[in-house]
Amino acid sequence: MRIFLNVLFWSLTSLLVSGLYLKGKGNSDKSEVLIGLSVFALSFLYLPFFLYHRYKGKDLSKYTFDYKKLKKKE
């Protein structure tokens, strides 16, 4: 999973950089599509896989707000 995330991140980042480079050269039709696709893929494809990989098997109950613990402290 870690290798897959690395490959996906760097390929999408290179796609974004190539789109920004093409936009600087003046070819804005293709560059805007590349930038849009890379941002879309980073946010809706990479981010869920990354969050799943990082939080798999962790106890998330200690990060939630519990009113019972708050009342004990008062």
KAKAPE-V82077 format. One line per field, one symbol per residue. ss: DSSP state (h for helix, s for strand, l for the rest). burial: # if it has 24 or more other C-alpha atoms within 12 Angstrom, else .. A space follows every 10 residues. Layout:
ss=???
burial=???
This chain:
ss=lhhhhhhhhh hhhhhhhhhh hhhhhllhhh hhhhhhhhhh hhhhhhhhhh hhhhhllllh hhhlllhhhh hhhl
burial=........#. .##.##.### .......... .#.######. .#...#.... .......... .......... ....
